Amino acid sequence: MTGVMLIDSVTGLTYGGAGTNAPDPVECGRITAVVGNGLNAAGAQGELESIVITGSDRQLVIATVPRQGDPLLLTAVLERGRANLALVLRRLNNYAAEVTG
């Protein structure tokens, strides 16, 4: 991971972050809203869990952290050739559980 951030999905307020390649918090909120609305329009049930955006050398992972009020987003930027995406998704889900637990 080259950058991580915990943000409010609606306001873009950053609660914490680390690394050199943190994503834009407001854009992460917008992406999550667009994808969530698209899933709802397609008839999907339940809340959005995560989004993975893959580029030629980087991946952006956005995991939602449900809570009372606006959800949080736990984001990670990965070097595509060096990261294990499945492991990152698992760890983000574990961290999300710690944030809400």
C-alpha positions as CSV (number, residue, x, y, z in Angstrom):
1,M,0.0,0.0,0.0
2,T,1.3,3.4,-0.9
3,G,-1.4,5.4,0.8
4,V,-4.4,4.9,3.1
5,M,-7.1,7.2,4.4
6,L,-10.2,7.1,6.5
7,I,-12.8,9.7,5.4
8,D,-16.4,10.7,5.9
9,S,-18.3,9.6,2.7
10,V,-20.5,12.6,2.5
11,T,-18.4,15.5,3.6
12,G,-14.9,14.3,2.6
13,L,-13.6,15.1,6.1
14,T,-10.4,13.1,6.6
15,Y,-10.0,11.4,9.9
16,G,-6.5,10.1,9.3
17,G,-4.2,9.0,6.6
18,A,-0.7,7.8,5.8
19,G,1.5,7.3,2.8
20,T,2.5,9.3,-0.2
21,N,-0.4,8.5,-2.6
22,A,-3.5,9.2,-0.7
23,P,-6.6,9.6,-2.9
24,D,-8.8,12.7,-3.0
25,P,-11.3,12.3,-0.2
26,V,-14.1,14.2,-1.9
27,E,-13.7,12.2,-5.2
28,C,-13.8,8.9,-3.2
29,G,-17.1,10.0,-1.7
30,R,-18.5,10.9,-5.2
31,I,-17.3,7.6,-6.7
32,T,-19.0,5.7,-3.9
33,A,-22.3,7.6,-4.3
34,V,-22.3,7.0,-8.0
35,V,-21.6,3.3,-7.8
36,G,-24.1,2.8,-4.9
37,N,-26.8,4.6,-6.8
38,G,-26.1,2.5,-9.9
39,L,-26.3,-0.7,-7.9
40,N,-29.6,0.4,-6.3
41,A,-31.0,1.3,-9.7
42,A,-30.0,-2.1,-11.0
43,G,-32.0,-3.7,-8.2
44,A,-29.1,-4.7,-5.8
45,Q,-30.1,-5.1,-2.2
46,G,-28.1,-4.1,0.8
47,E,-25.2,-1.7,1.3
48,L,-22.2,-1.2,-0.9
49,E,-19.2,-3.0,0.6
50,S,-16.2,-2.1,-1.5
51,I,-15.0,-0.7,-4.9
52,V,-11.8,-1.6,-6.7
53,I,-10.6,0.6,-9.5
54,T,-7.7,-0.7,-11.5
55,G,-5.2,1.3,-13.6
56,S,-2.2,0.2,-15.4
57,D,0.1,0.6,-12.4
58,R,-2.1,1.5,-9.4
59,Q,-5.3,0.2,-7.8
60,L,-7.7,2.2,-5.6
61,V,-9.7,0.2,-3.1
62,I,-12.6,1.9,-1.3
63,A,-14.2,-0.1,1.6
64,T,-17.3,1.3,3.3
65,V,-17.5,1.3,7.0
66,P,-21.2,1.4,8.0
67,R,-22.1,3.3,11.2
68,Q,-24.9,5.3,12.5
69,G,-25.1,8.5,10.4
70,D,-22.9,8.9,7.3
71,P,-20.7,5.9,6.5
72,L,-17.0,6.1,6.6
73,L,-14.7,5.1,3.7
74,L,-11.5,3.3,4.2
75,T,-9.3,3.8,1.1
76,A,-6.0,2.3,0.0
77,V,-3.8,3.0,-3.0
78,L,-1.8,0.0,-4.2
79,E,1.1,-0.6,-6.5
80,R,-0.6,-3.1,-8.9
81,G,2.4,-5.3,-9.5
82,R,3.3,-5.6,-5.8
83,A,0.0,-5.9,-4.0
84,N,-2.1,-8.9,-3.2
85,L,-5.6,-7.5,-3.8
86,A,-7.4,-10.3,-1.9
87,L,-5.2,-9.8,1.1
88,V,-5.7,-6.0,1.0
89,L,-9.5,-6.4,0.8
90,R,-9.5,-8.8,3.8
91,R,-7.3,-6.5,5.9
92,L,-9.4,-3.4,5.0
93,N,-12.5,-5.4,6.1
94,N,-10.8,-6.2,9.4
95,Y,-9.8,-2.6,10.0
96,A,-13.3,-1.5,9.2
97,A,-14.6,-3.8,11.8
98,E,-12.1,-2.4,14.3
99,V,-13.3,1.2,13.5
100,T,-16.9,0.4,14.2
101,G,-16.4,-2.1,17.0
